[in-house]
Amino acid sequence: MKIEEIRAKWDRFYADADEEPEPAAVLGENAHLLPDGGTALDLACGLGGNALFLARRGFEVSAWDISPVAIARLSARSNLLDLNVDAKVRDVETDPFPQPGFDVIVVSRFLARPLAGAIIDSLRPGGLLFYQTYIRDKPTASGPSNPDYLLGENELLAMFDRLKLVFYREEARIGDLGLGNRNEAFLVGRLPVDGSKRIDALSPANGKGFSL
């Protein structure tokens, strides 16, 4: 799909959205891990639930999305609320990231595997990544069906193995499917201050799992 088609698809989606934007669960449920302010990025921000949440907590927030409609709506909302959000139309898969630039990065329901290294490099030492998106072993039809946009088992750990693991959740189909967060994987990771590698997260294919 061409970039113009992708942009038009999301413009239509966000033009019709009428719900109040909310922060991703991985951010809202782990907000106690946030530092006391700093710079933050809401990557592929949509209507900016994460951006608004972080701005309310005193962060200087950048918010990027491919959809001009989403960015216009977020800009209008942040201005109305007098919140510090710099919202920009940006194709994050082609535009370079600042390196390093952010104390906090949040990614929700967006998966572009080649960007993992750039995301890590855009964190300041000690910076936190909050990431959640859909998994292939999800028990419901929620989210995308194309496996290219779904995480394999423990794949998020492998993608961000340069970070110190702070929090991880991937329940999939284990136990009572009526309880828990089943469709997505959730990760909070921290870039070590000294830049050393802190997780040896290996590919699920090798059967060795990961170790701290």
C-alpha positions as CSV (number, residue, x, y, z in Angstrom):
1,M,0.0,0.0,0.0
2,K,1.4,3.4,-1.0
3,I,1.9,6.1,1.7
4,E,-0.9,8.2,0.2
5,E,-3.3,5.3,0.6
6,I,-2.2,4.6,4.2
7,R,-2.6,8.3,5.1
8,A,-6.0,8.4,3.5
9,K,-7.1,5.3,5.4
10,W,-6.1,6.7,8.8
11,D,-7.5,10.1,8.0
12,R,-10.9,8.5,7.4
13,F,-10.6,6.5,10.6
14,Y,-9.7,9.5,12.8
15,A,-12.3,11.8,11.1
16,D,-15.0,9.4,12.3
17,A,-13.6,8.8,15.8
18,D,-15.7,10.4,18.5
19,E,-14.3,8.9,21.7
20,E,-12.2,10.8,24.2
21,P,-8.6,9.7,23.6
22,E,-7.2,7.6,26.5
23,P,-3.6,6.6,27.3
24,A,-2.5,3.1,26.4
25,A,-2.9,0.5,29.2
26,V,0.9,0.0,29.4
27,L,1.3,3.7,30.2
28,G,-1.7,4.3,32.4
29,E,-1.2,1.2,34.5
30,N,2.5,1.8,35.0
31,A,2.5,5.6,35.3
32,H,4.2,5.2,38.7
33,L,7.4,4.4,36.8
34,L,7.5,7.8,35.1
35,P,10.2,10.4,36.0
36,D,9.2,13.8,37.3
37,G,8.8,15.5,33.9
38,G,11.2,15.7,31.0
39,T,10.8,15.1,27.3
40,A,8.4,12.5,25.9
41,L,7.4,11.1,22.5
42,D,4.0,9.6,21.6
43,L,5.0,7.6,18.4
44,A,2.2,6.9,15.9
45,C,0.1,9.0,18.3
46,G,-3.3,8.9,16.6
47,L,-5.6,11.3,18.6
48,G,-2.9,11.5,21.2
49,G,-4.2,9.8,24.4
50,N,-0.7,9.2,25.5
51,A,0.5,12.7,24.6
52,L,-2.2,14.4,26.5
53,F,-1.7,12.1,29.5
54,L,2.0,12.9,29.6
55,A,1.5,16.6,29.0
56,R,-0.9,16.7,32.0
57,R,1.9,15.3,34.1
58,G,4.3,18.1,33.1
59,F,6.2,16.5,30.2
60,E,7.3,18.4,27.1
61,V,5.6,16.1,24.5
62,S,6.2,15.5,20.9
63,A,3.5,13.6,19.1
64,W,4.0,12.1,15.6
65,D,1.5,10.5,13.2
66,I,1.1,9.9,9.5
67,S,-2.5,11.3,9.6
68,P,-3.0,15.1,9.2
69,V,-6.5,14.6,10.5
70,A,-5.3,13.0,13.7
71,I,-2.6,15.7,14.2
72,A,-5.1,18.5,13.6
73,R,-7.5,17.1,16.1
74,L,-4.7,16.6,18.7
75,S,-3.3,20.1,18.2
76,A,-6.8,21.6,18.6
77,R,-7.4,19.6,21.8
78,S,-4.0,20.3,23.4
79,N,-4.4,24.0,22.6
80,L,-7.9,24.1,24.2
81,L,-6.5,22.4,27.3
82,D,-3.4,24.6,27.3
83,L,-1.1,21.5,27.3
84,N,2.5,21.4,26.0
85,V,2.2,19.1,23.0
86,D,4.1,19.6,19.7
87,A,2.0,17.5,17.3
88,K,3.5,16.9,13.8
89,V,2.5,15.0,10.7
90,R,5.4,12.6,10.2
91,D,6.0,9.3,8.5
92,V,8.1,7.7,11.2
93,E,9.2,4.8,9.0
94,T,11.1,7.2,6.7
95,D,11.9,10.3,8.7
96,P,15.0,10.1,10.9
97,F,14.7,10.2,14.7
98,P,16.6,12.6,17.0
99,Q,19.3,10.6,18.8
100,P,19.1,10.7,21.7
101,G,16.2,13.0,22.5
102,F,13.6,11.6,24.9
103,D,13.2,10.6,28.5
104,V,10.0,8.7,27.7
105,I,8.8,7.1,24.5
106,V,5.3,5.5,24.2
107,V,4.3,3.2,21.3
108,S,0.8,1.8,21.2
109,R,-0.7,-0.5,18.6
110,F,1.9,0.3,16.0
111,L,4.4,-2.3,14.8
112,A,7.3,-1.5,12.4
113,R,10.1,-3.9,13.4
114,P,12.9,-2.1,11.6
115,L,12.4,1.0,13.9
116,A,13.3,-0.8,17.1
117,G,16.9,0.3,17.0
118,A,16.0,3.9,16.2
119,I,13.5,3.9,19.1
120,I,16.2,2.7,21.5
121,D,18.7,5.2,20.2
122,S,16.2,8.0,20.7
123,L,16.1,7.4,24.4
124,R,18.3,9.3,26.7
125,P,20.4,7.2,29.2
126,G,17.9,6.1,31.8
127,G,15.0,6.8,29.5
128,L,11.9,4.6,29.5
129,L,10.0,2.9,26.7
130,F,6.4,1.9,27.1
131,Y,5.2,-0.4,24.3
132,Q,2.1,-2.4,23.6
133,T,0.7,-4.0,20.5
134,Y,-1.2,-7.0,19.3
135,I,0.1,-10.6,19.3
136,R,-0.4,-13.4,16.8
137,D,-1.8,-15.7,19.5
138,K,-4.6,-13.3,20.5
139,P,-7.8,-15.2,21.4
140,T,-10.2,-12.7,19.7
141,A,-10.4,-10.9,16.4
142,S,-9.5,-7.5,17.8
143,G,-6.8,-5.7,16.0
144,P,-5.1,-6.5,12.7
145,S,-5.4,-9.9,11.0
146,N,-2.2,-9.6,8.9
147,P,0.6,-11.5,10.8
148,D,3.1,-8.9,9.6
149,Y,1.5,-6.5,12.1
150,L,1.3,-9.0,14.9
151,L,4.0,-10.0,17.4
152,G,5.3,-13.5,17.7
153,E,5.8,-15.2,21.0
154,N,8.2,-13.1,23.2
155,E,9.1,-11.1,20.1
156,L,8.8,-7.7,21.9
157,L,11.5,-8.9,24.3
158,A,13.9,-9.7,21.5
159,M,13.2,-6.4,19.7
160,F,14.2,-4.4,22.7
161,D,16.9,-6.6,24.2
162,R,19.2,-3.6,24.7
163,L,16.9,-2.3,27.4
164,K,16.7,-3.3,31.0
165,L,13.4,-5.1,31.5
166,V,11.1,-3.3,34.0
167,F,7.7,-4.8,33.2
168,Y,6.4,-7.4,30.7
169,R,3.0,-9.0,30.1
170,E,2.0,-11.5,27.4
171,E,-0.9,-13.7,28.5
172,A,-2.2,-15.0,25.2
173,R,-4.4,-18.1,25.7
174,I,-3.2,-19.3,29.1
175,G,-5.8,-20.1,31.8
176,D,-9.1,-18.3,32.1
177,L,-9.5,-16.3,28.8
178,G,-12.3,-14.3,30.4
179,L,-9.8,-12.5,32.6
180,G,-6.6,-10.5,31.9
181,N,-5.2,-8.6,28.9
182,R,-5.1,-11.3,26.3
183,N,-4.7,-9.7,22.8
184,E,-1.5,-7.7,23.3
185,A,2.0,-7.8,24.7
186,F,3.1,-5.0,27.1
187,L,6.6,-3.9,27.8
188,V,8.3,-1.2,29.9
189,G,12.1,-1.1,29.4
190,R,14.8,1.3,30.5
191,L,18.0,2.3,28.6
192,P,20.8,1.7,31.0
193,V,22.6,4.8,32.1
194,D,26.0,3.3,31.2
195,G,24.7,2.0,27.8
196,S,25.5,-1.6,28.7
197,K,23.3,-4.5,27.4
198,R,21.0,-5.6,30.2
199,I,18.7,-8.3,28.7
200,D,19.8,-11.3,26.6
201,A,16.4,-11.8,24.9
202,L,16.8,-14.5,22.3
203,S,14.6,-15.5,19.4
204,P,11.7,-17.8,20.4
205,A,12.8,-20.1,17.6
206,N,16.0,-21.1,19.5
207,G,14.0,-22.3,22.5
208,K,16.3,-20.6,25.0
209,G,13.9,-17.9,26.2
210,F,15.5,-14.9,27.9
211,S,17.6,-14.3,31.0
212,L,18.2,-11.3,33.1
